[in-house]
Amino acid sequence: MNDGQEADEQAYIQYLISSIQCPVCHHRYTPNDVLNFDHRGNLWIVTISCTECETKGLAFIVVKSEETQTEPFTELTPEELARFKERGAITSDDLLDFYEFLRDYHGDVAGLLGDKS
C-alpha cells in the first residue's frame, strides 16, 4: 500500500469514527479522538479516546479497496443460490401483496410458515 492510499484510508477511518458515539457517555467522537492507527492488510486497528469521559477503546475496521475482490459470504448452498439468482427482484407490488396477505391473515407464525409440528 502506498503512503497516499494509506493517508486516504486513515482520513476515511477518522470520518467513520466521527459518526459513532462513546459507549460509556454517548458523546460523539471527533476525528481528533483517533490516537493511533495500525493495519494488517485491510484490517485496521484504531485506538480511540473519548474527550468527554476519557474512556479508551479499540475499533477494528475493514477497509476494502476497489482492487479487493472477495467472494460474498453466504450460508446458502450452491443449489439455493442458483434458485434465488433465477428469481426476479422483489417489487413494490410484491410487498403490497404480502402486506395485504398479512393484514387478512388470522393465525400464528408456525401456521404462516407451514410448520405442522
PyMOL commands that set and color helices and strands:
alter all, ss='L'
color gray80, all
select helices_A, chain A and resi 3-17+31-33+78-86+92-104+109-112
alter helices_A, ss='H'
color red, helices_A
select strands_A, chain A and resi 34-40+43-49+56-62
alter strands_A, ss='S'
color yellow, strands_A
deselect
rebuild
show_as cartoon
